Amino acid sequence: MLRRVPRGVALCLDIGQGAFAGLAGRLEPADLAAVVISHLHPDHFVDLVALRHYLRYEFDPPRRLRVIAPAGLAGRLDGVTGEAGFAAGTLGIEDRGEGHVQVGPFDTESRRVVHTANSFATRVTRAAAPDGQGSSTPGTAAAPPTSRHSSTPATCCCPRWRSALARSPWPTCTWTE
């Protein structure tokens, strides 16, 4: 899923197989504020390989991108590619946990959900501006953004998560405007 604000800043939530091509067709991938990974199944992160190659070989010097993911992503990428330190220098991988993380104009809030041992739901809201204006203030609950196509929050994109989310304190895992 892709979340954008009016000035063109974008945040990508999960980047599974085939997602890079669609992303590149919508915006310049090097301009992403970050990629947030929900869990370490390859169908949620494997196109980080294509994104890393793009950032490393299309720019001189290579571009760097923030990636917020459950612990162990760098090792998984090394295993997928057979290259130790695959992400180093291009993908700035940060271990993800519960709580708030500010990413550009976004406040991302993570909570564990039942799926894998290290799976997270993500709530994305506009972070409060320095003058206190914004749709949420980090650390406080905010109403979830709604889909462009409906007046209700967009629901989880992974059908297997739906039953897990029914037991979660959140009714949705990720959403976008």
VMD Tcl script that builds the backbone (N, CA, C; Angstrom):
set m [mol new atoms 531]
animate dup $m
set s [atomselect $m all]
$s set {name element resname resid chain x y z} {
  {N N MET 1 A 0.846 -1.172 0.000}
  {CA C MET 1 A 0.000 0.000 0.000}
  {C C MET 1 A 0.887 1.230 0.000}
  {N N LEU 2 A 0.388 2.269 -0.580}
  {CA C LEU 2 A 1.126 3.517 -0.697}
  {C C LEU 2 A 0.327 4.613 -0.033}
  {N N ARG 3 A 0.972 5.378 0.790}
  {CA C ARG 3 A 0.321 6.511 1.460}
  {C C ARG 3 A 1.051 7.767 1.036}
  {N N ARG 4 A 0.331 8.776 0.520}
  {CA C ARG 4 A 0.939 10.027 0.093}
  {C C ARG 4 A 0.265 11.206 0.765}
  {N N VAL 5 A 1.014 12.290 0.863}
  {CA C VAL 5 A 0.454 13.558 1.318}
  {C C VAL 5 A 0.540 14.528 0.155}
  {N N PRO 6 A -0.166 15.656 0.226}
  {CA C PRO 6 A -0.251 16.559 -0.917}
  {C C PRO 6 A 1.082 16.994 -1.529}
  {N N ARG 7 A 2.123 17.174 -0.743}
  {CA C ARG 7 A 3.394 17.631 -1.311}
  {C C ARG 7 A 4.193 16.511 -1.963}
  {N N GLY 8 A 3.595 15.339 -2.126}
  {CA C GLY 8 A 4.249 14.261 -2.839}
  {C C GLY 8 A 5.078 13.312 -1.999}
  {N N VAL 9 A 5.135 13.506 -0.685}
  {CA C VAL 9 A 5.879 12.587 0.163}
  {C C VAL 9 A 5.079 11.295 0.261}
  {N N ALA 10 A 5.764 10.155 0.131}
  {CA C ALA 10 A 5.066 8.870 0.128}
  {C C ALA 10 A 5.732 7.883 1.072}
  {N N LEU 11 A 4.921 6.989 1.587}
  {CA C LEU 11 A 5.335 5.918 2.484}
  {C C LEU 11 A 4.765 4.631 1.913}
  {N N CYS 12 A 5.589 3.612 1.783}
  {CA C CYS 12 A 5.148 2.334 1.232}
  {C C CYS 12 A 5.009 1.323 2.364}
  {N N LEU 13 A 3.849 0.668 2.436}
  {CA C LEU 13 A 3.591 -0.367 3.428}
  {C C LEU 13 A 3.629 -1.719 2.736}
  {N N ASP 14 A 4.692 -2.470 2.978}
  {CA C ASP 14 A 4.968 -3.769 2.372}
  {C C ASP 14 A 5.291 -3.613 0.890}
  {N N ILE 15 A 6.183 -4.474 0.412}
  {CA C ILE 15 A 6.618 -4.406 -0.982}
  {C C ILE 15 A 6.910 -5.835 -1.456}
  {N N GLY 16 A 5.835 -6.578 -1.677}
  {CA C GLY 16 A 5.940 -7.979 -2.085}
  {C C GLY 16 A 6.217 -8.131 -3.564}
  {N N GLN 17 A 6.197 -9.383 -4.017}
  {CA C GLN 17 A 6.544 -9.714 -5.390}
  {C C GLN 17 A 5.707 -8.925 -6.390}
  {N N GLY 18 A 6.387 -8.233 -7.295}
  {CA C GLY 18 A 5.737 -7.457 -8.346}
  {C C GLY 18 A 5.378 -6.038 -7.952}
  {N N ALA 19 A 5.526 -5.681 -6.691}
  {CA C ALA 19 A 5.134 -4.347 -6.225}
  {C C ALA 19 A 6.056 -3.243 -6.732}
  {N N PHE 20 A 7.334 -3.550 -6.930}
  {CA C PHE 20 A 8.267 -2.501 -7.352}
  {C C PHE 20 A 7.863 -1.893 -8.690}
  {N N ALA 21 A 7.479 -2.716 -9.646}
  {CA C ALA 21 A 7.096 -2.190 -10.965}
  {C C ALA 21 A 5.893 -1.251 -10.856}
  {N N GLY 22 A 4.895 -1.630 -10.067}
  {CA C GLY 22 A 3.735 -0.765 -9.881}
  {C C GLY 22 A 4.093 0.522 -9.163}
  {N N LEU 23 A 4.956 0.413 -8.177}
  {CA C LEU 23 A 5.417 1.588 -7.448}
  {C C LEU 23 A 6.144 2.546 -8.381}
  {N N ALA 24 A 7.075 2.010 -9.170}
  {CA C ALA 24 A 7.853 2.842 -10.095}
  {C C ALA 24 A 6.974 3.498 -11.152}
  {N N GLY 25 A 5.839 2.893 -11.466}
  {CA C GLY 25 A 4.911 3.486 -12.423}
  {C C GLY 25 A 4.107 4.640 -11.836}
  {N N ARG 26 A 4.098 4.765 -10.516}
  {CA C ARG 26 A 3.312 5.811 -9.853}
  {C C ARG 26 A 4.151 6.977 -9.339}
  {N N LEU 27 A 5.405 6.691 -8.988}
  {CA C LEU 27 A 6.258 7.742 -8.440}
  {C C LEU 27 A 7.719 7.340 -8.574}
  {N N GLU 28 A 8.609 8.260 -8.294}
  {CA C GLU 28 A 10.041 7.973 -8.298}
  {C C GLU 28 A 10.363 7.215 -7.006}
  {N N PRO 29 A 10.716 5.929 -7.089}
  {CA C PRO 29 A 10.945 5.147 -5.879}
  {C C PRO 29 A 12.007 5.736 -4.939}
  {N N ALA 30 A 12.980 6.424 -5.474}
  {CA C ALA 30 A 14.028 7.018 -4.634}
  {C C ALA 30 A 13.485 8.135 -3.757}
  {N N ASP 31 A 12.297 8.628 -4.070}
  {CA C ASP 31 A 11.703 9.720 -3.292}
  {C C ASP 31 A 10.845 9.237 -2.125}
  {N N LEU 32 A 10.719 7.935 -1.935}
  {CA C LEU 32 A 9.948 7.429 -0.796}
  {C C LEU 32 A 10.557 7.921 0.514}
  {N N ALA 33 A 9.707 8.243 1.469}
  {CA C ALA 33 A 10.196 8.591 2.805}
  {C C ALA 33 A 10.699 7.333 3.504}
  {N N ALA 34 A 10.039 6.203 3.284}
  {CA C ALA 34 A 10.439 4.929 3.888}
  {C C ALA 34 A 9.557 3.815 3.345}
  {N N VAL 35 A 9.984 2.584 3.635}
  {CA C VAL 35 A 9.174 1.392 3.419}
  {C C VAL 35 A 8.995 0.758 4.795}
  {N N VAL 36 A 7.747 0.400 5.129}
  {CA C VAL 36 A 7.442 -0.246 6.403}
  {C C VAL 36 A 6.973 -1.665 6.087}
  {N N ILE 37 A 7.649 -2.643 6.688}
  {CA C ILE 37 A 7.347 -4.052 6.442}
  {C C ILE 37 A 6.558 -4.613 7.625}
  {N N SER 38 A 5.447 -5.300 7.341}
  {CA C SER 38 A 4.575 -5.820 8.394}
  {C C SER 38 A 5.113 -7.083 9.054}
  {N N HIS 39 A 5.667 -8.003 8.250}
  {CA C HIS 39 A 6.220 -9.240 8.779}
  {C C HIS 39 A 7.140 -9.852 7.734}
  {N N LEU 40 A 7.870 -10.885 8.122}
  {CA C LEU 40 A 8.947 -11.379 7.273}
  {C C LEU 40 A 8.582 -12.560 6.378}
  {N N HIS 41 A 7.381 -12.596 5.867}
  {CA C HIS 41 A 7.068 -13.522 4.786}
  {C C HIS 41 A 7.500 -12.836 3.491}
  {N N PRO 42 A 8.140 -13.568 2.568}
  {CA C PRO 42 A 8.661 -12.942 1.350}
  {C C PRO 42 A 7.625 -12.167 0.541}
  {N N ASP 43 A 6.362 -12.577 0.586}
  {CA C ASP 43 A 5.352 -11.861 -0.189}
  {C C ASP 43 A 5.074 -10.469 0.375}
  {N N HIS 44 A 5.771 -10.086 1.430}
  {CA C HIS 44 A 5.625 -8.744 1.994}
  {C C HIS 44 A 6.904 -7.928 1.887}
  {N N PHE 45 A 8.045 -8.555 1.484}
  {CA C PHE 45 A 9.290 -7.786 1.422}
  {C C PHE 45 A 10.181 -8.080 0.224}
  {N N VAL 46 A 9.907 -9.100 -0.574}
  {CA C VAL 46 A 10.882 -9.558 -1.565}
  {C C VAL 46 A 11.233 -8.498 -2.625}
  {N N ASP 47 A 10.355 -7.574 -2.944}
  {CA C ASP 47 A 10.715 -6.562 -3.942}
  {C C ASP 47 A 11.631 -5.470 -3.381}
  {N N LEU 48 A 12.049 -5.616 -2.120}
  {CA C LEU 48 A 13.156 -4.784 -1.635}
  {C C LEU 48 A 14.421 -5.099 -2.422}
  {N N VAL 49 A 14.512 -6.315 -2.967}
  {CA C VAL 49 A 15.666 -6.680 -3.794}
  {C C VAL 49 A 15.701 -5.794 -5.038}
  {N N ALA 50 A 14.601 -5.692 -5.749}
  {CA C ALA 50 A 14.545 -4.833 -6.946}
  {C C ALA 50 A 14.748 -3.366 -6.584}
  {N N LEU 51 A 14.134 -2.933 -5.485}
  {CA C LEU 51 A 14.281 -1.543 -5.049}
  {C C LEU 51 A 15.730 -1.242 -4.696}
  {N N ARG 52 A 16.401 -2.144 -4.006}
  {CA C ARG 52 A 17.811 -1.949 -3.659}
  {C C ARG 52 A 18.666 -1.848 -4.913}
  {N N HIS 53 A 18.448 -2.732 -5.896}
  {CA C HIS 53 A 19.220 -2.666 -7.139}
  {C C HIS 53 A 19.001 -1.316 -7.838}
  {N N TYR 54 A 17.764 -0.881 -7.884}
  {CA C TYR 54 A 17.445 0.410 -8.508}
  {C C TYR 54 A 18.195 1.547 -7.813}
  {N N LEU 55 A 18.111 1.593 -6.494}
  {CA C LEU 55 A 18.761 2.667 -5.738}
  {C C LEU 55 A 20.284 2.607 -5.846}
  {N N ARG 56 A 20.819 1.413 -5.946}
  {CA C ARG 56 A 22.270 1.253 -5.991}
  {C C ARG 56 A 22.862 1.506 -7.372}
  {N N TYR 57 A 22.185 1.053 -8.417}
  {CA C TYR 57 A 22.791 1.101 -9.743}
  {C C TYR 57 A 22.263 2.193 -10.662}
  {N N GLU 58 A 21.167 2.823 -10.331}
  {CA C GLU 58 A 20.631 3.894 -11.178}
  {C C GLU 58 A 21.117 5.278 -10.767}
  {N N PHE 59 A 21.778 5.399 -9.630}
  {CA C PHE 59 A 22.199 6.701 -9.124}
  {C C PHE 59 A 23.681 6.672 -8.774}
  {N N ASP 60 A 24.342 7.789 -9.009}
  {CA C ASP 60 A 25.739 7.932 -8.624}
  {C C ASP 60 A 25.895 9.234 -7.862}
  {N N PRO 61 A 26.077 9.169 -6.569}
  {CA C PRO 61 A 26.222 7.981 -5.724}
  {C C PRO 61 A 24.880 7.301 -5.494}
  {N N PRO 62 A 24.930 6.050 -5.027}
  {CA C PRO 62 A 23.678 5.332 -4.755}
  {C C PRO 62 A 22.823 6.075 -3.732}
  {N N ARG 63 A 21.518 5.940 -3.863}
  {CA C ARG 63 A 20.581 6.527 -2.902}
  {C C ARG 63 A 20.395 5.579 -1.737}
  {N N ARG 64 A 19.961 6.130 -0.622}
  {CA C ARG 64 A 19.707 5.340 0.587}
  {C C ARG 64 A 18.237 5.506 0.965}
  {N N LEU 65 A 17.617 4.441 1.451}
  {CA C LEU 65 A 16.209 4.465 1.814}
  {C C LEU 65 A 16.016 3.831 3.183}
  {N N ARG 66 A 15.197 4.465 3.992}
  {CA C ARG 66 A 14.857 3.959 5.317}
  {C C ARG 66 A 13.856 2.810 5.175}
  {N N VAL 67 A 14.123 1.709 5.869}
  {CA C VAL 67 A 13.234 0.550 5.891}
  {C C VAL 67 A 13.003 0.192 7.356}
  {N N ILE 68 A 11.741 0.145 7.757}
  {CA C ILE 68 A 11.375 -0.184 9.133}
  {C C ILE 68 A 10.700 -1.552 9.079}
  {N N ALA 69 A 11.313 -2.538 9.747}
  {CA C ALA 69 A 10.858 -3.923 9.598}
  {C C ALA 69 A 11.103 -4.719 10.875}
  {N N PRO 70 A 10.391 -5.837 11.030}
  {CA C PRO 70 A 10.678 -6.713 12.160}
  {C C PRO 70 A 12.151 -7.156 12.137}
  {N N ALA 71 A 12.692 -7.416 13.302}
  {CA C ALA 71 A 14.082 -7.873 13.418}
  {C C ALA 71 A 14.310 -9.091 12.530}
  {N N GLY 72 A 15.438 -9.112 11.851}
  {CA C GLY 72 A 15.805 -10.247 11.016}
  {C C GLY 72 A 15.701 -10.006 9.524}
  {N N LEU 73 A 15.203 -8.843 9.100}
  {CA C LEU 73 A 15.037 -8.606 7.662}
  {C C LEU 73 A 16.369 -8.637 6.913}
  {N N ALA 74 A 17.398 -8.016 7.438}
  {CA C ALA 74 A 18.690 -7.993 6.731}
  {C C ALA 74 A 19.175 -9.424 6.474}
  {N N GLY 75 A 19.036 -10.290 7.457}
  {CA C GLY 75 A 19.435 -11.686 7.283}
  {C C GLY 75 A 18.600 -12.404 6.239}
  {N N ARG 76 A 17.311 -12.114 6.200}
  {CA C ARG 76 A 16.438 -12.729 5.183}
  {C C ARG 76 A 16.856 -12.277 3.782}
  {N N LEU 77 A 17.152 -10.980 3.636}
  {CA C LEU 77 A 17.587 -10.483 2.328}
  {C C LEU 77 A 18.920 -11.106 1.922}
  {N N ASP 78 A 19.830 -11.272 2.872}
  {CA C ASP 78 A 21.101 -11.949 2.587}
  {C C ASP 78 A 20.834 -13.368 2.092}
  {N N GLY 79 A 19.884 -14.067 2.747}
  {CA C GLY 79 A 19.556 -15.440 2.360}
  {C C GLY 79 A 18.916 -15.531 0.990}
  {N N VAL 80 A 18.014 -14.607 0.689}
  {CA C VAL 80 A 17.326 -14.603 -0.603}
  {C C VAL 80 A 18.314 -14.365 -1.740}
  {N N THR 81 A 19.270 -13.463 -1.513}
  {CA C THR 81 A 20.193 -13.075 -2.580}
  {C C THR 81 A 21.511 -13.855 -2.562}
  {N N GLY 82 A 21.818 -14.505 -1.438}
  {CA C GLY 82 A 23.093 -15.207 -1.330}
  {C C GLY 82 A 24.268 -14.252 -1.202}
  {N N GLU 83 A 23.996 -13.032 -0.789}
  {CA C GLU 83 A 25.029 -11.995 -0.686}
  {C C GLU 83 A 25.027 -11.409 0.725}
  {N N ALA 84 A 26.077 -11.695 1.488}
  {CA C ALA 84 A 26.181 -11.157 2.842}
  {C C ALA 84 A 26.241 -9.631 2.786}
  {N N GLY 85 A 25.494 -8.980 3.671}
  {CA C GLY 85 A 25.483 -7.516 3.706}
  {C C GLY 85 A 24.763 -6.884 2.522}
  {N N PHE 86 A 23.830 -7.621 1.926}
  {CA C PHE 86 A 23.126 -7.163 0.725}
  {C C PHE 86 A 22.533 -5.759 0.873}
  {N N ALA 87 A 21.922 -5.471 1.997}
  {CA C ALA 87 A 21.219 -4.197 2.175}
  {C C ALA 87 A 22.152 -3.053 2.549}
  {N N ALA 88 A 23.326 -3.363 3.051}
  {CA C ALA 88 A 24.238 -2.334 3.565}
  {C C ALA 88 A 24.527 -1.266 2.515}
  {N N GLY 89 A 24.494 -0.029 2.950}
  {CA C GLY 89 A 24.828 1.079 2.065}
  {C C GLY 89 A 23.666 1.606 1.255}
  {N N THR 90 A 22.598 0.850 1.137}
  {CA C THR 90 A 21.449 1.290 0.341}
  {C C THR 90 A 20.168 1.295 1.159}
  {N N LEU 91 A 19.903 0.206 1.836}
  {CA C LEU 91 A 18.694 0.105 2.651}
  {C C LEU 91 A 19.075 0.283 4.121}
  {N N GLY 92 A 18.594 1.347 4.717}
  {CA C GLY 92 A 18.844 1.599 6.134}
  {C C GLY 92 A 17.777 0.893 6.947}
  {N N ILE 93 A 18.045 -0.357 7.330}
  {CA C ILE 93 A 17.041 -1.179 8.001}
  {C C ILE 93 A 17.049 -0.901 9.501}
  {N N GLU 94 A 15.863 -0.573 10.014}
  {CA C GLU 94 A 15.652 -0.336 11.444}
  {C C GLU 94 A 14.710 -1.408 11.968}
  {N N ASP 95 A 15.050 -1.997 13.110}
  {CA C ASP 95 A 14.158 -2.989 13.715}
  {C C ASP 95 A 12.880 -2.322 14.194}
  {N N ARG 96 A 11.789 -2.989 13.933}
  {CA C ARG 96 A 10.464 -2.475 14.253}
  {C C ARG 96 A 9.953 -3.098 15.546}
  {N N GLY 97 A 9.273 -2.300 16.331}
  {CA C GLY 97 A 8.623 -2.781 17.536}
  {C C GLY 97 A 7.311 -2.054 17.704}
  {N N GLU 98 A 6.631 -2.303 18.803}
  {CA C GLU 98 A 5.386 -1.580 19.060}
  {C C GLU 98 A 5.691 -0.128 19.385}
  {N N GLY 99 A 4.761 0.741 19.031}
  {CA C GLY 99 A 4.904 2.150 19.358}
  {C C GLY 99 A 4.873 3.039 18.124}
  {N N HIS 100 A 5.229 4.301 18.344}
  {CA C HIS 100 A 5.184 5.323 17.303}
  {C C HIS 100 A 6.565 5.583 16.724}
  {N N VAL 101 A 6.614 5.793 15.409}
  {CA C VAL 101 A 7.829 6.214 14.720}
  {C C VAL 101 A 7.415 7.283 13.726}
  {N N GLN 102 A 8.104 8.407 13.736}
  {CA C GLN 102 A 7.810 9.454 12.763}
  {C C GLN 102 A 8.633 9.211 11.510}
  {N N VAL 103 A 7.964 9.273 10.363}
  {CA C VAL 103 A 8.596 9.098 9.063}
  {C C VAL 103 A 8.152 10.285 8.210}
  {N N GLY 104 A 9.012 11.272 8.074}
  {CA C GLY 104 A 8.638 12.473 7.335}
  {C C GLY 104 A 7.383 13.062 7.945}
  {N N PRO 105 A 6.357 13.304 7.136}
  {CA C PRO 105 A 5.129 13.905 7.655}
  {C C PRO 105 A 4.151 12.901 8.263}
  {N N PHE 106 A 4.572 11.646 8.382}
  {CA C PHE 106 A 3.695 10.589 8.873}
  {C C PHE 106 A 4.062 10.168 10.289}
  {N N ASP 107 A 3.037 9.839 11.068}
  {CA C ASP 107 A 3.230 9.151 12.335}
  {C C ASP 107 A 2.786 7.723 12.076}
  {N N THR 108 A 3.699 6.769 12.240}
  {CA C THR 108 A 3.323 5.365 12.092}
  {C C THR 108 A 3.252 4.757 13.477}
  {N N GLU 109 A 2.185 4.050 13.740}
  {CA C GLU 109 A 2.020 3.362 15.008}
  {C C GLU 109 A 1.928 1.879 14.721}
  {N N SER 110 A 2.725 1.098 15.424}
  {CA C SER 110 A 2.765 -0.349 15.230}
  {C C SER 110 A 2.238 -1.064 16.464}
  {N N ARG 111 A 1.469 -2.111 16.201}
  {CA C ARG 111 A 1.018 -3.010 17.267}
  {C C ARG 111 A 1.149 -4.434 16.760}
  {N N ARG 112 A 1.522 -5.322 17.666}
  {CA C ARG 112 A 1.639 -6.730 17.296}
  {C C ARG 112 A 0.264 -7.308 16.986}
  {N N VAL 113 A 0.242 -8.200 16.012}
  {CA C VAL 113 A -0.967 -8.949 15.681}
  {C C VAL 113 A -0.597 -10.425 15.596}
  {N N VAL 114 A -1.585 -11.275 15.675}
  {CA C VAL 114 A -1.355 -12.717 15.620}
  {C C VAL 114 A -1.278 -13.133 14.157}
  {N N HIS 115 A -0.105 -13.504 13.716}
  {CA C HIS 115 A 0.099 -14.038 12.363}
  {C C HIS 115 A 1.395 -14.834 12.369}
  {N N THR 116 A 2.514 -14.143 12.558}
  {CA C THR 116 A 3.795 -14.788 12.816}
  {C C THR 116 A 4.248 -14.278 14.180}
  {N N ALA 117 A 5.376 -14.774 14.657}
  {CA C ALA 117 A 5.867 -14.343 15.970}
  {C C ALA 117 A 6.183 -12.853 16.002}
  {N N ASN 118 A 6.451 -12.273 14.846}
  {CA C ASN 118 A 6.863 -10.872 14.779}
  {C C ASN 118 A 6.076 -10.136 13.694}
  {N N SER 119 A 4.761 -10.097 13.808}
  {CA C SER 119 A 3.900 -9.420 12.835}
  {C C SER 119 A 3.307 -8.170 13.454}
  {N N PHE 120 A 3.190 -7.125 12.625}
  {CA C PHE 120 A 2.691 -5.850 13.119}
  {C C PHE 120 A 1.595 -5.282 12.228}
  {N N ALA 121 A 0.597 -4.701 12.861}
  {CA C ALA 121 A -0.384 -3.871 12.179}
  {C C ALA 121 A 0.201 -2.465 12.182}
  {N N THR 122 A -0.176 -1.670 11.193}
  {CA C THR 122 A 0.355 -0.313 11.080}
  {C C THR 122 A -0.781 0.676 10.935}
  {N N ARG 123 A -0.765 1.697 11.752}
  {CA C ARG 123 A -1.689 2.810 11.613}
  {C C ARG 123 A -0.842 3.990 11.144}
  {N N VAL 124 A -1.266 4.628 10.060}
  {CA C VAL 124 A -0.533 5.775 9.516}
  {C C VAL 124 A -1.435 6.987 9.579}
  {N N THR 125 A -0.944 8.034 10.208}
  {CA C THR 125 A -1.659 9.309 10.254}
  {C C THR 125 A -0.662 10.413 9.933}
  {N N ARG 126 A -1.194 11.572 9.629}
  {CA C ARG 126 A -0.326 12.738 9.444}
  {C C ARG 126 A 0.207 13.130 10.805}
  {N N ALA 127 A 1.508 13.314 10.907}
  {CA C ALA 127 A 2.116 13.757 12.162}
  {C C ALA 127 A 1.731 15.209 12.400}
  {N N ALA 128 A 1.712 15.598 13.658}
  {CA C ALA 128 A 1.415 16.989 13.997}
  {C C ALA 128 A 2.515 17.881 13.442}
  {N N ALA 129 A 2.135 18.994 12.873}
  {CA C ALA 129 A 3.093 19.977 12.373}
  {C C ALA 129 A 3.730 20.689 13.562}
  {N N PRO 130 A 4.877 21.345 13.352}
  {CA C PRO 130 A 5.529 22.046 14.449}
  {C C PRO 130 A 4.621 23.056 15.153}
  {N N ASP 131 A 3.632 23.582 14.430}
  {CA C ASP 131 A 2.726 24.557 15.042}
  {C C ASP 131 A 1.551 23.881 15.754}
  {N N GLY 132 A 1.624 22.522 15.833}
  {CA C GLY 132 A 0.570 21.788 16.531}
  {C C GLY 132 A -0.584 21.394 15.635}
  {N N GLN 133 A -0.582 21.793 14.371}
  {CA C GLN 133 A -1.653 21.438 13.450}
  {C C GLN 133 A -1.342 20.086 12.828}
  {N N GLY 134 A -2.321 19.300 12.618}
  {CA C GLY 134 A -2.139 17.986 12.004}
  {C C GLY 134 A -3.293 17.095 12.385}
  {N N SER 135 A -3.383 15.929 11.741}
  {CA C SER 135 A -4.514 15.064 12.022}
  {C C SER 135 A -4.304 14.222 13.263}
  {N N SER 136 A -3.094 14.176 13.772}
  {CA C SER 136 A -2.858 13.440 15.007}
  {C C SER 136 A -1.597 13.958 15.672}
  {N N THR 137 A -1.500 13.698 16.913}
  {CA C THR 137 A -0.288 13.992 17.657}
  {C C THR 137 A 0.312 12.665 18.051}
  {N N PRO 138 A 1.623 12.441 17.789}
  {CA C PRO 138 A 2.206 11.157 18.166}
  {C C PRO 138 A 1.903 10.838 19.620}
  {N N GLY 139 A 1.510 9.580 19.849}
  {CA C GLY 139 A 1.201 9.139 21.195}
  {C C GLY 139 A -0.276 9.194 21.531}
  {N N THR 140 A -1.092 9.743 20.640}
  {CA C THR 140 A -2.522 9.786 20.882}
  {C C THR 140 A -3.239 9.005 19.802}
  {N N ALA 141 A -4.400 8.504 20.126}
  {CA C ALA 141 A -5.175 7.756 19.140}
  {C C ALA 141 A -5.779 8.718 18.135}
  {N N ALA 142 A -5.883 8.276 16.917}
  {CA C ALA 142 A -6.497 9.087 15.867}
  {C C ALA 142 A -7.459 8.216 15.096}
  {N N ALA 143 A -8.472 8.825 14.539}
  {CA C ALA 143 A -9.393 8.073 13.694}
  {C C ALA 143 A -8.633 7.633 12.462}
  {N N PRO 144 A -8.829 6.385 11.998}
  {CA C PRO 144 A -8.089 5.935 10.831}
  {C C PRO 144 A -8.497 6.717 9.595}
  {N N PRO 145 A -7.533 7.001 8.703}
  {CA C PRO 145 A -7.877 7.649 7.445}
  {C C PRO 145 A -8.838 6.766 6.664}
  {N N THR 146 A -9.539 7.342 5.741}
  {CA C THR 146 A -10.484 6.563 4.953}
  {C C THR 146 A -9.992 6.408 3.530}
  {N N SER 147 A -10.516 5.428 2.864}
  {CA C SER 147 A -10.174 5.180 1.476}
  {C C SER 147 A -10.792 6.261 0.592}
  {N N ARG 148 A -10.138 6.559 -0.529}
  {CA C ARG 148 A -10.699 7.497 -1.502}
  {C C ARG 148 A -12.024 6.997 -2.042}
  {N N HIS 149 A -12.204 5.692 -2.016}
  {CA C HIS 149 A -13.363 5.094 -2.656}
  {C C HIS 149 A -14.495 4.751 -1.706}
  {N N SER 150 A -14.315 5.009 -0.427}
  {CA C SER 150 A -15.387 4.734 0.510}
  {C C SER 150 A -15.226 5.609 1.736}
  {N N SER 151 A -16.214 5.602 2.581}
  {CA C SER 151 A -16.137 6.404 3.794}
  {C C SER 151 A -15.695 5.574 4.988}
  {N N THR 152 A -15.309 4.329 4.743}
  {CA C THR 152 A -14.859 3.474 5.838}
  {C C THR 152 A -13.368 3.214 5.690}
  {N N PRO 153 A -12.707 2.866 6.785}
  {CA C PRO 153 A -11.276 2.579 6.681}
  {C C PRO 153 A -11.026 1.443 5.701}
  {N N ALA 154 A -9.960 1.547 4.925}
  {CA C ALA 154 A -9.559 0.452 4.051}
  {C C ALA 154 A -9.060 -0.679 4.936}
  {N N THR 155 A -9.396 -1.904 4.591}
  {CA C THR 155 A -9.048 -3.011 5.466}
  {C C THR 155 A -7.769 -3.695 5.015}
  {N N CYS 156 A -7.351 -4.634 5.805}
  {CA C CYS 156 A -6.115 -5.366 5.581}
  {C C CYS 156 A -6.090 -5.988 4.194}
  {N N CYS 157 A -4.910 -5.902 3.560}
  {CA C CYS 157 A -4.776 -6.438 2.212}
  {C C CYS 157 A -4.510 -7.943 2.211}
  {N N CYS 158 A -4.201 -8.530 3.349}
  {CA C CYS 158 A -3.848 -9.953 3.432}
  {C C CYS 158 A -5.023 -10.733 4.026}
  {N N PRO 159 A -5.742 -11.524 3.221}
  {CA C PRO 159 A -6.929 -12.223 3.728}
  {C C PRO 159 A -6.647 -13.090 4.941}
  {N N ARG 160 A -5.452 -13.706 5.024}
  {CA C ARG 160 A -5.137 -14.566 6.160}
  {C C ARG 160 A -5.087 -13.784 7.465}
  {N N TRP 161 A -4.866 -12.462 7.388}
  {CA C TRP 161 A -4.794 -11.647 8.598}
  {C C TRP 161 A -6.169 -11.327 9.153}
  {N N ARG 162 A -7.202 -11.423 8.339}
  {CA C ARG 162 A -8.516 -10.949 8.784}
  {C C ARG 162 A -8.975 -11.629 10.063}
  {N N SER 163 A -8.790 -12.961 10.167}
  {CA C SER 163 A -9.220 -13.630 11.394}
  {C C SER 163 A -8.331 -13.231 12.564}
  {N N ALA 164 A -7.044 -13.051 12.324}
  {CA C ALA 164 A -6.140 -12.606 13.388}
  {C C ALA 164 A -6.519 -11.207 13.851}
  {N N LEU 165 A -6.912 -10.365 12.919}
  {CA C LEU 165 A -7.263 -8.991 13.272}
  {C C LEU 165 A -8.568 -8.919 14.047}
  {N N ALA 166 A -9.415 -9.910 13.869}
  {CA C ALA 166 A -10.653 -9.923 14.645}
  {C C ALA 166 A -10.344 -10.050 16.135}
  {N N ARG 167 A -9.194 -10.679 16.457}
  {CA C ARG 167 A -8.768 -10.815 17.849}
  {C C ARG 167 A -7.870 -9.659 18.279}
  {N N SER 168 A -7.495 -8.781 17.339}
  {CA C SER 168 A -6.582 -7.676 17.606}
  {C C SER 168 A -7.353 -6.480 18.165}
  {N N PRO 169 A -6.676 -5.594 18.903}
  {CA C PRO 169 A -7.358 -4.393 19.388}
  {C C PRO 169 A -7.668 -3.403 18.269}
  {N N TRP 170 A -7.146 -3.628 17.057}
  {CA C TRP 170 A -7.404 -2.737 15.933}
  {C C TRP 170 A -8.285 -3.429 14.914}
  {N N PRO 171 A -9.235 -2.725 14.312}
  {CA C PRO 171 A -10.085 -3.357 13.315}
  {C C PRO 171 A -9.432 -3.472 11.947}
  {N N THR 172 A -8.320 -2.790 11.703}
  {CA C THR 172 A -7.639 -2.845 10.407}
  {C C THR 172 A -6.148 -2.949 10.632}
  {N N CYS 173 A -5.410 -3.415 9.627}
  {CA C CYS 173 A -3.965 -3.502 9.803}
  {C C CYS 173 A -3.250 -2.383 9.082}
  {N N THR 174 A -3.573 -2.106 7.851}
  {CA C THR 174 A -2.965 -0.997 7.133}
  {C C THR 174 A -4.028 -0.325 6.298}
  {N N TRP 175 A -3.879 0.934 6.062}
  {CA C TRP 175 A -4.835 1.643 5.227}
  {C C TRP 175 A -4.155 2.782 4.511}
  {N N THR 176 A -4.852 3.341 3.550}
  {CA C THR 176 A -4.318 4.426 2.747}
  {C C THR 176 A -5.433 5.357 2.345}
  {N N GLU 177 A -5.084 6.558 1.955}
  {CA C GLU 177 A -6.094 7.490 1.449}
  {C C GLU 177 A -6.291 7.269 -0.028}
}
mol reanalyze $m
mol bondsrecalc $m
mol representation Tube
mol addrep $m
